[in-house]
Amino acid sequence: MTVPRPRKVAIPRLLHVSSGCLPDVAGLLGDHGFDLTCVLVGSGRGPSQVLAEQVVAGLRAQDVRVIERPDLAGRLDQAAAAAGTIIEEGVTAAVAVGGGRVIDTVKLAAARTGVDFVSVPTAISNDGISSPVASLAGRDGERASHAARMPGGIIVDVAAIGSAPLPTLRAGMGDLVSNLTACLDWRLAARHGHDKYDAFSAMIAEAAARPILDLEDVTSIDSQEVIAQGLLLSGLAMAAAGTSRPCSGAEHLISHALDAQLGDRAALHGEQVAVGTLLIAAAHASPLLAPLQRLFARVGLPASPEALGITRPELVEAVLAAPSLRPDRWTILSERFRDAASIGELAGVAFTSPAPSRPAAVVS
């Protein structure tokens, strides 16, 4: 009998969540064994660049040589250029200070060059802050996912993420609750012989998402910590599974289809995923649908495509296109809801306001 080999999961050796910690990044990295001979600090435009300056100042105060890469916008050519800088300058650690596009750009550059990567999110709009996957736009403008590595360190300044626009916080919540429908799709795929289900990884992903169902708002520090911690656990679930399956199902394919279809009109990833999550919960006839609808109503998450400026026909088109984006990712949309009429009926169920009462327990 063959004995399964023990599971090996790379986890961050530094995980720090507190308020006002950006100037202390240098000390945190030094205390956790990161090589600070030369540090690349990547940032975006606007607020993230200002916050990155706090990190840079703290590093330089410790006599660390810093290479700055501002204006990162989630493009593949920027990741390639950053990788070149890492090699040319002898960078020993790469730090990303910003939102998902900044983080994914530096994440891929660090993965391709083998240096330590540290994620310092200034917004928690998706699980890219901790995942081993980078989503970047190519020359044609289309976004694609690239295998990377889970960060070696994750530093979350609660004050920084709390100052981000409310839609980004709601988007992070939307991306997180989608773990619940992603795992429904994963189990269904396994039952139909299209995938291998990993109960351990799914348990982590669902445990990360379930506390979100009880949140009353997105503005309190306590709620923001719950969201941030859940997104960190989502990254661990994907690392344990060796795939994004625990956190990405049909609802993500719908969002990717909307991105391709709408271009600049596309909403935040997590907002589109949230709308897709309602639709897929309805497709599975899951008891999760009503609690999700009530959560969305409480915290202001978009509960219909119209709330994002997306028409019902545009959503139907995206749902029809979704399975073709990743034929290897079998979901409930792979065999069902393959015509406009059935999708329209499904939308009528998904985007209907629930009764105001809340159940004592939620069962998936």
GIURRA-V835281 format. One record per backbone hydrogen bond with DSSP energy under -0.5 kcal/mol. CO is the residue of the C=O (numbers start at 1). NH is the residue of the N-H. E is the energy in kcal/mol with one decimal. If there is no record, write none. Layout:
# GIURRA-V835281
{{CO NH E} {CO NH E}}
This chain:
# GIURRA-V835281
{{2 4 -0.5} {7 9 -0.5} {9 11 -0.5} {14 154 -2.4} {16 156 -3.2} {18 158 -2.5} {21 24 -1.4} {22 25 -1.5} {24 28 -2.3} {25 29 -2.6} {26 30 -2.4} {27 31 -2.5} {28 32 -0.9} {29 32 -0.6} {29 34 -2.3} {30 33 -1.3} {34 36 -0.7} {37 65 -0.7} {38 92 -3.1} {38 93 -1.2} {39 67 -2.5} {40 42 -0.5} {40 95 -3.5} {41 69 -2.6} {42 97 -3.0} {43 72 -2.8} {44 71 -1.3} {45 48 -0.9} {46 49 -1.0} {46 50 -1.3} {47 51 -2.3} {48 52 -2.3} {49 53 -1.4} {50 54 -0.7} {51 54 -0.8} {51 55 -1.1} {52 56 -2.7} {53 57 -2.6} {54 58 -1.9} {55 59 -2.1} {56 60 -2.7} {57 61 -1.8} {58 62 -0.6} {59 62 -1.2} {59 64 -2.0} {60 63 -1.8} {65 39 -2.8} {66 68 -0.5} {67 41 -2.8} {69 43 -2.0} {74 137 -2.6} {75 79 -1.7} {76 80 -2.2} {77 81 -2.2} {78 82 -2.5} {79 83 -2.3} {80 84 -2.1} {81 85 -2.1} {82 86 -2.4} {83 87 -1.9} {84 88 -2.9} {85 89 -2.7} {86 90 -0.6} {86 91 -1.9} {87 90 -0.5} {92 116 -0.9} {93 40 -2.4} {94 118 -2.7} {95 42 -3.0} {95 97 -0.5} {96 98 -0.6} {96 120 -2.7} {97 44 -0.6} {98 122 -1.7} {98 123 -0.6} {99 103 -2.5} {100 104 -2.7} {101 105 -1.8} {102 106 -2.2} {103 107 -2.5} {104 108 -2.1} {105 109 -1.7} {106 110 -2.7} {107 111 -2.2} {108 112 -2.4} {109 113 -1.0} {110 114 -1.4} {110 115 -1.2} {116 94 -2.9} {117 152 -2.4} {117 153 -1.3} {118 96 -2.6} {118 120 -0.5} {119 155 -2.6} {120 98 -1.3} {121 157 -0.6} {126 129 -0.9} {127 130 -1.6} {127 131 -1.1} {132 148 -2.8} {134 136 -0.6} {134 146 -2.8} {136 144 -2.5} {137 76 -3.0} {138 141 -1.8} {142 138 -2.5} {144 136 -2.4} {146 134 -2.6} {152 13 -1.7} {152 14 -1.2} {153 119 -2.8} {154 16 -2.5} {154 156 -0.5} {155 157 -0.6} {156 18 -2.2} {156 158 -0.9} {157 160 -0.5} {157 161 -2.2} {158 162 -2.1} {159 163 -0.9} {160 163 -0.6} {161 164 -0.9} {165 168 -1.4} {165 169 -1.1} {166 170 -2.5} {167 171 -2.3} {168 172 -2.0} {169 173 -1.8} {170 174 -2.5} {171 175 -2.6} {172 176 -1.8} {173 177 -2.5} {174 178 -1.0} {176 179 -1.9} {177 180 -1.6} {177 181 -0.6} {178 182 -2.6} {179 183 -2.3} {180 184 -1.1} {181 185 -2.3} {182 186 -2.3} {183 187 -2.5} {184 188 -2.1} {185 189 -2.7} {186 190 -2.1} {187 191 -2.3} {188 192 -1.6} {189 194 -3.1} {189 195 -0.7} {190 193 -1.5} {195 197 -0.6} {197 199 -0.6} {198 202 -2.2} {199 203 -2.2} {200 204 -1.7} {201 205 -2.3} {202 206 -2.8} {203 207 -2.4} {204 208 -1.9} {205 209 -1.3} {206 210 -2.5} {207 211 -0.6} {209 212 -1.6} {209 213 -0.5} {210 213 -1.4} {211 214 -1.2} {212 215 -1.6} {220 224 -2.2} {221 225 -2.3} {222 226 -1.9} {223 227 -2.3} {224 228 -2.6} {225 229 -2.8} {226 230 -2.2} {227 231 -2.4} {228 232 -2.0} {229 233 -2.2} {230 234 -1.9} {231 235 -1.5} {232 236 -1.5} {233 237 -2.4} {234 238 -2.1} {235 239 -2.2} {236 240 -2.6} {237 241 -2.0} {238 242 -1.9} {238 243 -1.1} {244 247 -2.0} {244 248 -0.6} {245 248 -0.9} {249 252 -0.9} {249 253 -1.6} {250 254 -2.3} {251 255 -1.6} {252 256 -2.5} {253 257 -2.3} {254 258 -2.3} {255 259 -2.3} {256 260 -2.1} {257 261 -2.0} {258 262 -3.2} {259 263 -2.0} {262 265 -2.0} {263 266 -1.7} {268 272 -2.4} {269 273 -2.7} {270 274 -1.8} {271 275 -1.8} {272 276 -2.3} {273 277 -2.4} {274 278 -1.7} {275 279 -1.7} {276 280 -2.6} {277 281 -2.4} {278 282 -1.9} {279 283 -2.0} {280 284 -2.0} {281 286 -2.5} {282 285 -1.3} {286 289 -1.8} {287 291 -0.7} {288 292 -2.4} {289 293 -2.7} {290 294 -2.4} {291 295 -2.3} {292 296 -2.7} {293 297 -1.9} {294 298 -2.1} {295 299 -2.3} {296 300 -1.5} {296 301 -1.1} {304 307 -0.7} {305 308 -1.8} {305 310 -2.4} {306 309 -1.7} {311 315 -2.0} {312 316 -2.5} {313 317 -2.3} {314 318 -1.9} {315 319 -2.5} {316 320 -2.3} {317 321 -1.8} {318 322 -1.9} {319 323 -0.6} {321 324 -1.1} {321 325 -0.6} {322 325 -1.6} {322 326 -0.7} {323 326 -0.5} {324 327 -0.5} {326 329 -2.0} {328 330 -1.1} {331 334 -1.9} {332 335 -0.7} {332 336 -1.8} {339 343 -1.8} {340 344 -2.4} {341 345 -2.1} {342 346 -2.1} {343 347 -2.6} {344 348 -1.7} {345 349 -1.1} {346 349 -0.5} {346 350 -2.6} {347 351 -2.5} {349 352 -1.0}}
